[in-house]
Amino acid sequence: MKFREFLSRLPPRTLLWQTFFLIALLIIVALAAWSNIYRFFAEVPRSENLAQMVVSVVNLTRTALINADPERRQDLLIDLAALEGIRIYPAEASDRLTALPTSRKMHLLTWEIQRQLGDATRFAGSWEGLKGFWVSFRLEPEDQDEYWIMLPQERLQRSSPLEWIGWASAALVLSLGGAYLIVSRVGRPLGEMAAAARLIGQGRKPEQLQEKGPRELAEVAHAFNQMAGDLDRLDADRALILAGVSHDLRTPLARLRLGVELSGAPAQDVAAMVSDIEEMDRIIGQFLDFGRDDGQERLHPVDLVSLIREICGPYELRGNPLNLDLPGEACVEARELSLRRALTNLMDNALRYAGDAEALEISLASGEKTITVVVADRGPGIPPAEVERMKHPFTRLERARTNTKGAGLGLAIVDRIMQRCHGRLELLPREGGGLRACLVFPRPAAPRGKQQARINSSIGQTTSS
């Protein structure tokens, strides 16, 4: 378990690349192991073949020297050196010699040569500074004179290391390519499923996943499509039930209000009962807003400045103090009707909890990547630890905001609307007390025409300067 936790913390975090690198590591280790195994078992037969070649060269050279005319031996040695690269020198006690490198391969080679030529055979890596594979021999076993014969190192070396590296690299690349294809068959469907799950979380309906590929992935895709369909039907049924119940409740509420107003009761009692009926009607409206499906309304450019001024008009007519800090123009991609409900809910909440003793401040901030609408009040505020909980439906902060009415759906409605507009709702404490409710929208990409106009303008400014 600790090893798995250790692997899960290592970058990269995606299943695709973690599995790919794990398979790549296994392939590299396997190639290294098989290379060592091949080298270990191939050294014995290769050493025997090389030893047989060396023994044959020594025997043939000895035979040629014995049978050659003594006057022609000098020419024979010259021909062997020029044509075959074989050099022969008489051995002296004062010869400067260096030993052969110590390795298993060299040990096997010298052992096999000594077995065939005799234990008196000597070896050297260089003679008088000339590097090569040097072997001593005698023309006759009883002779005291000893000779050195040098074979070029090329005859004893394997193929070029670069060639082996090339073949190993090609095998590794092909293996890693196959591993990537195998892992991508799992990673791609999981990525599509994650993207579809995010769309469901935003209240949008994703396209059905393709139910093909390996059986396990096809079954998971089928189960996910079935779950998405069930959730969509449940959401539609919930919206239908809320709409039906809310509509049926508003009719008797209207009759009840009319009866209260015509009852002849004292004006103070009538006003209190009418206020309760209006609060009930407002709660029913929140239920309708929460259950409303905005999928039919598409995202389109909305001028926030014009929309905010239009929404604030009725509040100013009713005498609610408002301070507006708005630029000349700011457009976002949103659903206008839904955004109107979100702003209205935030302003109603702010006025309900903060009252109208101080003006409600509404501002608009434009950044490099976002455009933010801020509704700031001087109410009790929301503790940072309770912010996420307050975005859930039917949630109220009783300790901070007492003596208030409502179903606790206002912020949940705003949060859902912002998710469907690819934005977010942020509830931040305000310096000096109060709450800053922020609607954060991603800045829409500028049309190509405007981008080109900006580029041309900057080029013109640079040229003129």
C-alpha positions as CSV (number, residue, x, y, z in Angstrom):
1,M,0.0,0.0,0.0
2,K,2.8,2.4,0.8
3,F,4.4,1.7,-2.6
4,R,1.1,2.5,-4.3
5,E,0.7,5.7,-2.4
6,F,4.3,6.6,-3.3
7,L,3.6,6.0,-7.0
8,S,0.3,8.0,-6.8
9,R,2.2,11.1,-5.6
10,L,4.8,11.0,-8.3
11,P,4.2,13.2,-11.4
12,P,2.5,12.8,-13.8
13,R,-0.8,12.2,-12.0
14,T,-2.9,10.9,-15.0
15,L,-3.6,7.2,-15.4
16,L,-2.4,7.3,-19.0
17,W,1.1,8.6,-18.4
18,Q,1.6,6.8,-15.1
19,T,0.7,3.5,-16.8
20,F,2.8,4.4,-19.8
21,F,5.9,5.2,-17.8
22,L,5.4,2.0,-15.7
23,I,5.2,-0.1,-18.9
24,A,8.2,1.8,-20.3
25,L,10.2,1.1,-17.2
26,L,9.3,-2.6,-17.3
27,I,10.3,-2.8,-21.0
28,I,13.6,-1.1,-20.3
29,V,14.4,-3.4,-17.4
30,A,13.3,-6.4,-19.5
31,L,15.6,-5.3,-22.4
32,A,18.5,-4.9,-20.0
33,A,17.9,-8.3,-18.4
34,W,17.6,-10.1,-21.7
35,S,20.7,-8.3,-23.0
36,N,22.7,-9.5,-20.1
37,I,21.3,-13.0,-20.3
38,Y,22.1,-13.2,-24.0
39,R,25.6,-11.8,-23.4
40,F,26.3,-14.3,-20.7
41,F,25.2,-17.4,-22.6
42,A,26.6,-16.2,-26.0
43,E,30.1,-15.5,-24.6
44,V,31.0,-19.2,-24.3
45,P,30.3,-20.2,-28.0
46,R,31.7,-16.9,-29.3
47,S,34.9,-17.3,-27.2
48,E,35.3,-20.9,-28.6
49,N,34.9,-19.7,-32.2
50,L,37.3,-16.8,-31.7
51,A,39.8,-19.2,-29.9
52,Q,39.5,-21.6,-32.8
53,M,40.2,-18.8,-35.3
54,V,43.3,-17.6,-33.3
55,V,44.6,-21.2,-33.0
56,S,44.1,-21.7,-36.8
57,V,46.0,-18.5,-37.6
58,V,48.9,-19.5,-35.2
59,N,49.1,-23.0,-36.6
60,L,49.0,-21.9,-40.2
61,T,51.6,-19.2,-39.6
62,R,53.9,-21.7,-37.8
63,T,53.5,-24.2,-40.7
64,A,54.2,-21.5,-43.2
65,L,57.3,-20.4,-41.4
66,I,58.6,-24.0,-41.0
67,N,58.0,-24.9,-44.6
68,A,59.2,-21.7,-46.1
69,D,62.7,-21.3,-47.6
70,P,64.8,-19.5,-44.9
71,E,65.8,-16.9,-47.5
72,R,62.1,-16.2,-48.2
73,R,60.9,-16.0,-44.6
74,Q,61.4,-12.2,-44.5
75,D,59.2,-11.8,-47.6
76,L,56.6,-14.1,-46.0
77,L,56.5,-12.0,-42.8
78,I,56.1,-8.8,-44.9
79,D,53.2,-10.3,-46.9
80,L,51.4,-11.5,-43.7
81,A,51.7,-8.0,-42.3
82,A,50.6,-6.2,-45.5
83,L,47.8,-8.6,-46.6
84,E,46.4,-10.1,-43.3
85,G,47.5,-7.5,-40.7
86,I,49.4,-10.3,-38.9
87,R,52.7,-9.3,-37.4
88,I,55.4,-11.7,-36.1
89,Y,58.3,-10.7,-33.9
90,P,60.8,-12.7,-32.0
91,A,60.3,-12.7,-28.2
92,E,63.0,-11.3,-26.0
93,A,63.4,-11.2,-22.2
94,S,63.5,-7.4,-22.4
95,D,60.1,-7.0,-24.3
96,R,57.8,-4.3,-22.9
97,L,54.4,-6.0,-22.5
98,T,51.0,-5.0,-21.1
99,A,48.4,-7.5,-20.0
100,L,45.0,-8.1,-21.6
101,P,41.9,-6.6,-20.0
102,T,40.4,-8.8,-17.3
103,S,36.9,-9.9,-18.2
104,R,35.0,-13.1,-18.4
105,K,35.0,-13.0,-22.2
106,M,38.8,-12.6,-22.3
107,H,39.3,-15.3,-19.7
108,L,37.2,-17.8,-21.7
109,L,39.1,-16.9,-24.9
110,T,42.6,-17.3,-23.4
111,W,41.7,-20.4,-21.6
112,E,40.5,-22.1,-24.8
113,I,43.6,-21.0,-26.7
114,Q,45.9,-22.4,-24.0
115,R,43.9,-25.6,-24.0
116,Q,44.7,-26.1,-27.7
117,L,48.2,-24.5,-28.0
118,G,49.5,-25.5,-24.7
119,D,50.0,-24.0,-21.2
120,A,53.2,-22.3,-22.2
121,T,51.3,-19.9,-24.5
122,R,51.4,-16.3,-23.3
123,F,49.2,-13.3,-24.1
124,A,49.6,-9.6,-24.1
125,G,47.6,-6.5,-24.9
126,S,50.6,-4.6,-26.4
127,W,54.2,-5.4,-27.4
128,E,56.7,-2.6,-27.4
129,G,53.8,-0.1,-27.5
130,L,52.0,-1.8,-30.4
131,K,48.4,-2.6,-29.3
132,G,46.7,-5.7,-30.4
133,F,46.0,-9.3,-29.4
134,W,49.4,-10.8,-29.0
135,V,49.9,-14.6,-28.7
136,S,53.3,-16.4,-28.2
137,F,54.2,-19.6,-30.0
138,R,57.2,-21.8,-30.9
139,L,58.0,-23.4,-34.2
140,E,58.7,-26.7,-32.5
141,P,57.6,-27.6,-29.0
142,E,61.3,-28.3,-28.0
143,D,62.6,-25.0,-29.4
144,Q,63.8,-22.4,-27.0
145,D,63.1,-19.5,-29.5
146,E,59.7,-17.9,-28.9
147,Y,57.8,-15.6,-31.2
148,W,55.0,-13.1,-30.8
149,I,52.1,-13.0,-33.3
150,M,49.7,-10.1,-33.3
151,L,46.1,-10.3,-34.6
152,P,44.3,-7.0,-35.3
153,Q,41.7,-6.2,-32.6
154,E,39.0,-5.8,-35.2
155,R,39.0,-9.6,-35.7
156,L,38.2,-10.2,-32.1
157,Q,35.7,-7.4,-31.5
158,R,32.0,-7.7,-31.8
159,S,29.9,-5.6,-34.1
160,S,29.9,-1.9,-33.5
161,P,28.3,-0.7,-30.2
162,L,26.5,1.9,-32.1
163,E,24.8,-0.8,-34.2
164,W,23.6,-2.5,-31.0
165,I,22.4,0.8,-29.6
166,G,20.5,1.5,-32.8
167,W,18.7,-1.9,-32.8
168,A,18.0,-1.6,-29.0
169,S,16.6,1.9,-29.5
170,A,14.4,0.8,-32.4
171,A,13.1,-2.1,-30.3
172,L,12.5,0.3,-27.4
173,V,10.7,2.9,-29.5
174,L,8.4,0.2,-31.1
175,S,7.7,-1.3,-27.7
176,L,6.9,2.1,-26.2
177,G,4.7,3.0,-29.2
178,G,2.7,-0.2,-28.6
179,A,2.5,0.5,-24.9
180,Y,1.1,4.0,-25.6
181,L,-1.5,2.6,-28.0
182,I,-2.6,0.0,-25.4
183,V,-2.8,2.6,-22.6
184,S,-4.5,5.2,-24.7
185,R,-7.3,2.8,-25.4
186,V,-8.0,3.0,-21.7
187,G,-7.1,6.6,-21.1
188,R,-9.2,8.1,-23.9
189,P,-12.6,6.7,-22.8
190,L,-11.9,7.6,-19.2
191,G,-11.1,11.2,-20.3
192,E,-14.3,11.4,-22.3
193,M,-16.2,10.1,-19.2
194,A,-14.6,12.7,-17.0
195,A,-15.5,15.5,-19.4
196,A,-19.1,14.2,-19.5
197,A,-19.3,14.0,-15.7
198,R,-18.1,17.7,-15.5
199,L,-20.9,18.7,-17.9
200,I,-23.5,16.8,-15.7
201,G,-22.1,18.7,-12.7
202,Q,-22.7,22.0,-14.5
203,G,-26.3,21.0,-15.1
204,R,-25.7,20.3,-18.8
205,K,-26.6,17.2,-20.8
206,P,-23.5,15.6,-22.4
207,E,-23.5,13.6,-25.6
208,Q,-23.8,9.8,-25.1
209,L,-20.5,8.0,-24.8
210,Q,-19.6,5.4,-27.4
211,E,-20.2,2.0,-26.1
212,K,-17.5,0.2,-27.9
213,G,-14.0,-1.1,-27.3
214,P,-13.0,-3.7,-24.7
215,R,-15.9,-5.3,-22.9
216,E,-15.2,-3.7,-19.5
217,L,-14.9,-0.2,-21.0
218,A,-18.1,-0.7,-23.1
219,E,-19.9,-1.8,-19.9
220,V,-18.7,1.2,-18.0
221,A,-19.7,3.6,-20.9
222,H,-23.2,1.9,-21.0
223,A,-23.7,2.3,-17.3
224,F,-22.6,5.9,-17.4
225,N,-25.0,6.7,-20.3
226,Q,-27.8,5.0,-18.3
227,M,-26.9,7.0,-15.2
228,A,-26.8,10.3,-17.2
229,G,-30.2,9.5,-18.7
230,D,-31.7,8.6,-15.3
231,L,-30.4,11.9,-13.8
232,D,-31.8,13.9,-16.7
233,R,-35.2,12.3,-16.3
234,L,-35.1,12.8,-12.5
235,D,-34.2,16.5,-13.0
236,A,-37.0,16.9,-15.5
237,D,-39.5,15.2,-13.1
238,R,-38.3,17.4,-10.2
239,A,-38.7,20.5,-12.3
240,L,-42.2,19.4,-13.3
241,I,-43.3,18.6,-9.8
242,L,-41.9,21.9,-8.4
243,A,-43.6,23.9,-11.2
244,G,-46.9,22.1,-10.7
245,V,-46.9,22.4,-6.9
246,S,-45.9,26.0,-7.0
247,H,-48.5,26.9,-9.6
248,D,-51.2,25.1,-7.7
249,L,-50.2,26.9,-4.5
250,R,-50.3,30.4,-6.0
251,T,-54.0,30.3,-6.9
252,P,-55.2,29.8,-3.3
253,L,-52.6,32.3,-2.1
254,A,-54.1,34.9,-4.4
255,R,-57.6,34.1,-3.1
256,L,-56.4,34.2,0.5
257,R,-54.8,37.7,-0.1
258,L,-58.0,39.0,-1.6
259,G,-60.0,37.7,1.3
260,V,-57.6,39.2,3.8
261,E,-57.8,42.6,2.2
262,L,-61.6,42.5,2.1
263,S,-62.0,41.1,5.6
264,G,-62.4,44.5,7.3
265,A,-59.8,43.6,9.9
266,P,-57.6,46.4,11.3
267,A,-55.1,47.8,8.8
268,Q,-52.1,46.7,10.9
269,D,-53.3,43.1,11.0
270,V,-54.1,43.2,7.2
271,A,-50.6,44.5,6.4
272,A,-49.0,41.8,8.5
273,M,-51.0,39.0,6.9
274,V,-50.4,40.4,3.4
275,S,-46.7,40.6,4.1
276,D,-46.7,36.9,5.1
277,I,-48.7,36.0,2.0
278,E,-46.2,37.9,-0.2
279,E,-43.3,36.1,1.6
280,M,-45.0,32.8,0.8
281,D,-45.4,33.8,-2.8
282,R,-41.8,34.8,-3.0
283,I,-40.7,31.4,-1.6
284,I,-42.8,29.7,-4.2
285,G,-41.1,31.9,-6.8
286,Q,-37.7,30.6,-5.5
287,F,-38.9,27.1,-5.9
288,L,-39.9,27.8,-9.5
289,D,-36.5,29.4,-10.2
290,F,-34.6,26.5,-8.6
291,G,-36.5,23.9,-10.6
292,R,-36.6,25.8,-13.9
293,D,-34.6,24.2,-16.7
294,D,-32.6,26.8,-18.7
295,G,-31.3,24.4,-21.2
296,Q,-33.5,25.9,-24.0
297,E,-31.9,29.4,-23.5
298,R,-28.5,29.5,-25.3
299,L,-25.5,31.4,-24.3
300,H,-25.2,34.7,-26.1
301,P,-23.3,38.0,-25.6
302,V,-24.9,40.1,-22.8
303,D,-24.0,43.7,-22.0
304,L,-23.6,43.6,-18.2
305,V,-23.7,47.4,-17.8
306,S,-27.0,47.8,-19.6
307,L,-28.5,44.7,-17.8
308,I,-27.4,46.0,-14.3
309,R,-28.8,49.5,-14.9
310,E,-32.1,48.0,-16.1
311,I,-32.3,45.8,-13.0
312,C,-31.5,48.6,-10.6
313,G,-34.2,50.9,-12.0
314,P,-37.1,49.5,-10.1
315,Y,-35.1,49.3,-6.9
316,E,-34.2,53.0,-7.1
317,L,-37.9,53.9,-7.8
318,R,-38.8,52.0,-4.6
319,G,-36.3,54.2,-2.7
320,N,-33.5,51.6,-2.1
321,P,-30.2,53.4,-2.0
322,L,-27.7,52.1,-4.6
323,N,-24.2,53.1,-5.5
324,L,-23.2,52.0,-9.0
325,D,-19.6,51.8,-10.2
326,L,-19.9,50.6,-13.8
327,P,-17.6,51.0,-16.9
328,G,-18.9,52.0,-20.3
329,E,-19.3,48.5,-21.7
330,A,-18.6,44.9,-20.6
331,C,-20.0,41.9,-22.5
332,V,-20.0,38.3,-21.4
333,E,-21.4,35.0,-22.7
334,A,-24.4,34.2,-20.6
335,R,-28.1,33.4,-20.5
336,E,-29.8,36.8,-20.1
337,L,-32.9,35.7,-18.3
338,S,-31.0,33.4,-15.9
339,L,-28.4,36.1,-15.2
340,R,-31.2,38.6,-14.5
341,R,-32.6,36.2,-11.8
342,A,-29.1,35.7,-10.3
343,L,-28.5,39.5,-10.0
344,T,-32.0,40.0,-8.6
345,N,-31.5,37.3,-6.0
346,L,-28.2,38.8,-4.8
347,M,-29.7,42.2,-4.5
348,D,-32.8,40.9,-2.7
349,N,-30.6,39.0,-0.3
350,A,-28.4,42.0,0.4
351,L,-31.3,44.3,1.0
352,R,-33.1,41.7,3.2
353,Y,-30.1,41.0,5.5
354,A,-28.4,44.4,5.4
355,G,-31.4,46.7,5.2
356,D,-31.4,50.1,3.6
357,A,-29.6,52.0,6.2
358,E,-26.5,52.1,3.9
359,A,-26.4,52.1,0.2
360,L,-25.9,48.8,-1.6
361,E,-22.8,49.0,-3.8
362,I,-22.8,47.3,-7.2
363,S,-19.5,47.4,-9.2
364,L,-18.0,45.7,-12.2
365,A,-14.3,44.8,-12.4
366,S,-12.6,43.8,-15.6
367,G,-9.4,41.6,-15.6
368,E,-7.3,40.0,-18.2
369,K,-9.2,36.7,-18.1
370,T,-12.4,37.4,-16.1
371,I,-15.1,40.0,-15.7
372,T,-16.6,40.2,-12.2
373,V,-19.9,41.7,-10.9
374,V,-19.7,42.6,-7.2
375,V,-22.8,43.1,-5.0
376,A,-21.5,44.5,-1.6
377,D,-23.6,45.0,1.5
378,R,-23.0,45.9,5.2
379,G,-24.9,42.9,6.6
380,P,-23.7,40.3,9.1
381,G,-21.7,38.5,6.4
382,I,-20.9,34.8,6.0
383,P,-18.0,33.1,7.8
384,P,-15.4,31.7,5.3
385,A,-15.9,28.2,6.7
386,E,-19.6,28.3,5.9
387,V,-19.3,29.7,2.3
388,E,-19.5,26.4,0.4
389,R,-22.3,25.1,2.6
390,M,-24.4,28.2,1.9
391,K,-24.4,27.4,-1.8
392,H,-26.4,24.2,-1.1
393,P,-30.2,24.4,-1.4
394,F,-32.3,24.9,1.7
395,T,-29.4,26.2,3.7
396,R,-29.5,29.2,6.0
397,L,-27.1,30.8,8.4
398,E,-29.3,31.2,11.4
399,R,-26.8,32.6,13.8
400,A,-25.4,35.3,11.5
401,R,-28.7,36.3,9.9
402,T,-31.6,36.0,12.3
403,N,-35.1,37.1,12.0
404,T,-35.1,36.5,8.3
405,K,-37.5,34.6,6.1
406,G,-37.0,32.5,3.0
407,A,-36.4,28.9,2.0
408,G,-32.6,29.1,1.7
409,L,-32.6,28.8,-2.1
410,G,-31.3,32.2,-3.2
411,L,-27.6,31.5,-3.3
412,A,-28.1,27.9,-4.6
413,I,-30.0,29.4,-7.5
414,V,-27.3,31.9,-8.2
415,D,-24.6,29.2,-8.0
416,R,-26.4,26.9,-10.4
417,I,-26.9,29.8,-12.9
418,M,-23.2,30.7,-12.8
419,Q,-22.1,27.1,-13.3
420,R,-24.3,26.9,-16.4
421,C,-22.7,30.2,-17.7
422,H,-19.2,28.7,-17.1
423,G,-18.6,31.1,-14.3
424,R,-18.6,30.9,-10.5
425,L,-20.1,32.5,-7.4
426,E,-17.7,33.8,-4.8
427,L,-18.8,34.9,-1.3
428,L,-16.1,37.0,0.3
429,P,-15.9,39.1,3.5
430,R,-16.0,42.8,3.0
431,E,-13.5,45.1,4.7
432,G,-15.3,46.9,7.5
433,G,-18.0,44.3,7.8
434,G,-20.5,42.8,5.3
435,L,-20.5,40.5,2.3
436,R,-19.1,40.8,-1.2
437,A,-21.1,38.5,-3.5
438,C,-19.1,38.2,-6.8
439,L,-20.3,36.8,-10.1
440,V,-17.1,35.8,-12.0
441,F,-17.4,35.3,-15.7
442,P,-14.7,34.1,-18.1
443,R,-13.7,36.9,-20.5
444,P,-15.0,36.0,-24.0
445,A,-12.5,35.6,-26.8
446,A,-12.3,38.7,-29.0
447,P,-13.6,38.2,-32.5
448,R,-11.0,37.9,-35.2
449,G,-11.9,41.2,-36.7
450,K,-11.3,43.0,-33.4
451,Q,-8.1,41.1,-32.8
452,Q,-6.8,42.1,-36.2
453,A,-7.9,45.7,-35.5
454,R,-5.9,45.7,-32.3
455,I,-2.9,44.2,-34.0
456,N,-3.0,46.8,-36.8
457,S,-3.5,49.6,-34.2
458,S,-0.5,48.4,-32.2
459,I,1.6,48.1,-35.4
460,G,0.6,51.6,-36.4
461,Q,1.5,53.0,-33.0
462,T,4.9,51.3,-33.2
463,T,5.6,52.6,-36.7
464,S,4.6,56.2,-35.8
465,S,6.8,56.1,-32.7
